Amino acid sequence: MNKFENDLSKGNVVKQLIKFSIPFLISNLIQTLYSVADMVIVGRYASTTSMSGVANGSQVQFVITNMVMGFTVGGTVLVAQYLGIGNRKAMKETISTLFTTLLLIAVVITTLMIFTMDPLLKLIQTPAEAFFETRAYFFVTTLGTIFIFGYNALSAVMRGMGDSKNPLYFVAIACVTNIILDLLLVAKYGMGAEGAAIATVISQAVSMILCIIYLKKNGFIFDFKLSSFKFYKDRFNLLLKIGIPTSAQNAIVSVSFLFLIALANTFGVSASAAVGAVSKLNSFAILPTVAVSASVSAMSAQNIGARQIRRAVQTLKTGIIFSLAISFIIFLFMRIFPEDCLSMFGEDKEMIKCGVEYLSAISYDYLLVPFVFCLNGLFIGAGHTKFSFINSASASLFIRIPACYFLGVFLNKGLYGLGLGAPLASMFGVIMGVVFFLSKKWMRAVIVKE
């Protein structure tokens, strides 16, 4: 194995999981600073309408990115399972097919979004006074789609190979670049949401380019030459088999939160900005769980590829305990100091008041997501992305969306009612996940059988 590969099917499970997940957690933490830095600096140096523009624009962009990035999950799972059984040829073909496909999708998505931008922003009821800022932010970030896809694809492949350290270094450099550009474009030159978007795109481009240069110089299995971007139909079919359910799952979950943003927009600009601010706090709050669940997925995929089911189960249990311990601390902090957390995004009293109301309800979700995410991590690692899709889609469509509307609008509970939709959906997801785990059906029909 070269320096990019790490055998996760051997050694102490607890040590392996912590060793793998901590660099990934720090990497995700830094990557999340991209968007949070946008909100904080825009909130401090621009207007509430600019802040609302970043909140709405980033949420729409997140839906698109999340939908396509679900496809990279197939790459992580297949690369990990092929590595577990030692099939390097299949691993290289999978990587080539993944990169080629995402390059084409990035071009198509960018073109499509440019021509459907205005109707899309009107669909989510973007406040009229924040429409210009939202459009400017979304337009610029759309132009940077190829960099978003590229870096996420590289990270997914490296995770499958057991490497969570190298992506950390590149994203750290990019984050510093993003903050410097935010302060320059937003604070000094007053470019508002558009300046924040430009800073984000340039930073993501730096992250991707540095990653490619480093990999090329250190013997990565894929050399990035134009002739190496090949398409293998059998590998593509497997990527689709695993990736499409995850993409659909991400899309539905994201759309459900987009629906929540649309409802918040009907309450006014302050409510819209508050939900955007809390969304950024949430992105930090669930980072440990996201990192651990991705680690559970990568480790379980390698172990299942090596036919070590017990190690996969042990990985799941360790992941739940680890992420729940961290999430509980975050839950307490958010409940005790909500105003202090929200004041990072500005001193607007109405925005902070709305944010506290919303955060007091949605914070219960922090105690449930460790179970949902880690269970899904195991199922995805085993190749059972269809169940993961059914579980998440059902929770979003039949629980989160109806609950948000019923509690927030129909019962007139406002932002508190909207916030309760997330923990109710997660509770449903936990119950479904536990039932599927106990059925042991996830142990069957592993994708890679060679």
N, C-alpha and C positions, 0 to 999 in steps of 0.2 A: 504493500500500500504506500502511496506517496503522501506528502504532507497535507493534502486536502481530504484525505480519507481517514476515518476513525471507525473501528469496529465496535459497535455498540451492543453486540450480542455476547460480549465477554466482560468479565470483571464485576465488581460490586454495583448493583442496580442503583442504589441510593447515590453513591458517588458519581456514577456515570450520568445520572439524570441531572444532578446539581451542576456538575462540571459542564454539561452540554447546555443547560437552560440559562445559566447566569450570563454568559456572553450574549446569548440570544435576547435575554431580557434587557440587558444594557443597550444592545443594538436597537431594539424596538423602542426603548425609552428615549434614546437620542433621536430616532426617526420621527417619533411622535412630537418632539420638540419643534419640528418643521412647522406643523400647523398651529401648535400652541403658541409658538413665538409670533406667528402671524397675528393671532387673536390678541395676545398681550400687548404687542407693540402698536397694533392698529387701535386697540382700546385706549392706550395711553396717549397716542400722538395724533389720532384722527377722530372722526365723529362716530356716533352710535350707528348711523346709516352705513358707514364703512365697515363697522364691526358686523352688522347684519348681513352685509354683502359677502364678507368672508365666510360667515356661518352658513348662508344658503349656498353659495358657490362651491364651498368645500364639500358640503353634504352631497350635492349632485355629482361632483367629481368622484366622491368616495363610492357612490353607487356603481358608477361605470368601472372604476378600477377594481372594486371588490368582486364584481361579477366576473371579470376576465381573469383576475388573479386566482380565482377558484380553480382555474385550469392548471395553474402551476402546482397545485396540490398533487395532481396526477404525476407530475414530474418528480416531486419529493418522494412519493410512495414507491413509484417504479424504480427510481434510482436506488433507493434504500433496499428494496427487496432484491434487485439484481446484484447489488453489492453483497447482500447477505448470502447469496448462493454462488457468488463469484463469476457472474456472467458479464464481463467487461464489454464485450461487443454489443450486447443488447443495451447496456447502460449508455454507451456512446451514441448509439442510434436514437435512443430516447431523448437524450439531450439535444441532438441535432434537430430532431423533429419538433421538440418543444420551442426552441429558439426561432426556428423558421416560421412556425405557425404564429407565434406571438408577434413577430415582426410584421407579418401581413395583417393581423388583426389590429395592431396599433395604427397602421395607415388607414384602414377602413373606419375605425372608430373616430379617429381625428377628423376625417372628412365628413362623416355623418353628423357629428356633434356640432361642427361649425354651421351647418345648414339647418339644424333643428334646435338651436340654442334658445331663441326667444320663446317659441311655444313651450319648451320644456320648463323654462323659468316661470312662465305664466301659469303652468299647470300646478306648480307647488305654491301658488299664490304669494309669490315674492312681493313684499310691500312695495308700493309704487315709488316711495321716496328712496328705497334702497335698490331699485332695479338696475340703475346704471352701474353702481358699484359691484353688484352681483354679476352682471354680465361681463364686466371688465375682468373680474377675477376668474370667472369660469372660462372665458375665451383664452386667456394666457395659459392657464393650467391645462387646457385641452391641447394646446400646441406642444406641451411637454409630455404628452401621453407616452410617447415612445421611450422616454427616459424612466418613467414610472414603471412601465411594463418590463423594461430591460433589467433594471436593478432587482426587481422582485423575482424575476425568472432566475437570475444568477443566484440569488439568496436561497431560493427553493431547491435548486440543484445541489448547492453546497451543503444545505441542511440534510438532504438525502444521503450525502456522502459522509455525514457525521461531523461536518465542520461548521461551527457556529462562531468561531473567533475572528476569522479574516474579514467577514462582512462588517464586523464592529468597527474596525479601524477606518474603513472608508466612509461609513455613515457618520462617524464622529467628525471627520474633516468637513464633510458636507454640511453638517449641522452648524458648525462654527461659521462656515461661509454664508449660510442662510440667515443667521442672526445679524452678521455684519451688514449684509445687503438689506435686510429689513430696516435696520437703524439708518442706513444711508438713504434708501428710497422712500421709506414711509416717514421716519422722524425728521430727516433733514430736508428732503425735497417734496414732502407732502403728497406723495402719489397714492395714498390710501390703499384700498383693496388691490388695485392693479399693481402697485409696487410690491405688496406682499406676495402676489402671485408670481411676479418676475423673479423674486428672490427664491421662492420655492422651486421653480423650474430649473433655474441655474444650479442650485444646490443638488438637485436630483441628478442632473446631467454630470456634475462633477463626481458624484458617488458612483454612478455606473461606469464612467470612463476610467476612473482610477482602478476599479475592480477588474475590468477587462485587461488593462495594461499589466496589472500584477499577475493575473492568472496566466496570461500569455508568456510572461517571463519565467514562470515557475512550473512549467510542464503540466498544465491542466489538461485533462483528457480531451477537451475540445479546443482547437487552435484559433477559432474565430476568423479563419480565412473564408473568403466569399464562396470558394468551392466546397467548404465544409457544411454550409447551410443546405442540408438535404432533407428530403421528406420521405419517411418510411411509413407506408400505409398501415402495416400491422402495429407499429409502435403508436401511430396516431390514433388508431382504434382503441388501444388500451388507455391512452391518455384521455380520450373522450369518455370511455367507460367509467373512469375514476373521476375525471375532472368536471364533466358536465353536471352531474348531480351537485357537486360542491359549488360550481359557478351559479347554478340555479338557486342553491341554498343561500349563497352570499347575496345574490340579487334580491331575493324575496325579503331577507332580513334587512337589507339596506333600504329597500323600498318601504318597509314597514316603519323604519325610523324617518324616512323622508315624509311619509304620511303624517308622522308626529310633528315634524317641522312645519308642514303645511297647516296643521291645526294650530300650532303655536303662532304662526303668522297672522291668524285671524284675531289673535288677542292683542296685536300691536307690535311695534318695533322693539320695545323694551323686552317683551316676552320672547320675541324672536331672537334677540341678542342674548338673552338669559339662557335659553335652551341651547344656543350655540356654544356659550361659555361652559355650561355644564357638560355638554357633549365632549368638549376638550378635556375637562376634568375626568370624565368617564374613560376617555381613551388612555389616560394615565392609570386610572384605578384598576382597569382590567388587564394592564400590560403584564403583570406577573403571571396571571392565569393564561393569557395568550401564549407567552413564552413557554410555560410549562406544558401546555397542551400540545404545542407544536413539537416540543421535545418528546413528549409521550408518543406522538404520531411517528416521528422519525425512528425512535428507539424500538417501538413495537413493530414497525415495518421491517426493520433489519432482523429483529428476533423472530418474527413470523416467517420471514424469508428463510431463516436458518432452522425453522420448525421448533422454536423454543417458546411455546405458548405460556408456560408458567412465568417466565421472565417478563413477558408482555403484560400479564396480569399484575405482577409485582410492580412493574413500571407505572401502571395505572394508579394503584393504591398509593404509591409514593408521591405521584404527581398531585393527587387530590389533597393529601395531607399538607404538602409543601405550599401549594397555591392557596389553600383555604387559610392557612396560618397568616400569610401575608395579606390576603384580602380582608381578613377580620380586623387587622390593624388599620388598614385604609378606611374601612367602614366606620370605625370609631372616630378616626381623625376627621372625616367628612361630616359626621354628625355633631362633633363638638365645635369645630371651627369652620362652619359653612361660609360665613361672611368674609373671613380672612382669605379663604380659597378663591371666592368670587371676586374679591377686590383686586386680584392680580389683573383682571381684565378691564379694569376701569373703576371710577368712583361714582358712576351713575347710580343713585340711590334706588330708583325704580327698577333698574336692571338687576341689582343685587337682591332686592326684595323678591322679585319674580324667581330669580335663580335659587334662593334659599327654599322657597316653596316647592319648586320642582325637584331639587336635590334631596329634600327630606323624604321624598317618596322613592325616587329611583335608586337611592343608595342601598336599599334592601337587596337589590340585584347583586351586589358585590358578594353576598353570602351564598348565592346560588350558582353563579357562573363557573366557579371552580369545578363543580360536579358536572355541569353540562359540557363544558369545554374539554375536560379531561376524558370523559366518556366518549365524546365525539372524536377526540384524538386517537383513542384506541381503535375505534371502528374504522376511521379513515386509514390508519396504518395497516389495518387488516384488509383494506380494499372495499369495505362496506360503506361506500359513500352514498348509496341510495337510501339507506336507513337514516344516515345523518341528514340528508336532504329532507326526507319525509318528516323527521322529528322537528327540524328547525322551521320548515315551511308551515307545518301545522301550528306550531307555537306562534309564529308571526301572523299568519292569516286568520286563524280561528281564536286566538287568545289576545295577542298584543294589540292589533288594530281595533277589534271590537271593544276591548277593555278601555283603550285610550279614548275612543269616541264616547262610549257609554258613561264612563266616570268623569271625563273632562268636560264634555259638552252637554250630554243629555241630563246628567245629574248635577251639572254646573259646579263641579269640583275644581275647575280650572287647571292650572299647571300641576297641582298635586295629583289630580286624577290622571293626567297624562303620564306622570311619572310612575304611577302604580302599574301601568301596562307592562313594563319590562320585567319586574320581578314575578308577576303572575305568569307571563310567558315562560320564564326560566323554570318556574316550579313545574309547569307542564312538561318541559323538556327533560327535567331530572327524572320524573316518574317514567316517561317513555324510555329513557336511556337505561334506567335500572332494570326495567322489564326485559329489554332486549339483551342486556348483559347476562342476566340470570338464565335466559333461554339458551345461551351458549351457541346461538346461530351465527354469531360473529366469527366463530372459530372455523366455519366452513367456507369453502369456495374462495380460497386465497387467490388473488389475481395472478401472481407469478408461481407457476407450477413446474418449471423446468427442473 
